[in-house]
Amino acid sequence: MVAPLSPRATSPQIAGNRRDLGGEVIVVEDTLTMQCVRRVHLMANEEISDSTLPSFSIPAIAAIERGETAGSYWLRAEWVYRGAWEVNGACAAGKFRRLVVWNLSSMFQVSGSKFLSVRDGAREAAKEFERLFGFAPKYLFVRRLPRGAENCMDVQGMILLEADWMLGRCVAVGGRR
């Protein structure tokens, strides 16, 4: 189930992107879909420009719409997501777990393939996890195991696990080695 992103109230949640936008811009929606696509909807009384959003990171690859309705300005953006993600109850203790989720869409790649392999996505997600948190991840989560793979097998030095709470078309890494 994908819900609006609010501080530790819902799951899943994008970590590190819920910032104060100066009080002039209202975050109407900030969600991560089950296909690992981030959707953001902002509103303000003044036109929303890139300089208005210095603390809110919308990547250059995002599909962005801007407009004005009844004196209010709005911005909607959507992009395949790769980054920190907090998941409620992704462990036996039921605590929030901070992971790095990596969309396998090749939108970022110059290859002819439509999607990255799980192995390539795992490698890239592990690099980002280590950059963000300072240590290597122990686990690799997927919604469905790839053909020929088994639960608990080693992939890129991580333990591969099938998890029904995972988003589709992506991998997530987390835990401490």
Order of alpha helices (4+ residues) and beta strands (2+ residues): beta-beta-beta-beta-beta-beta-beta-alpha-beta-beta-beta-beta
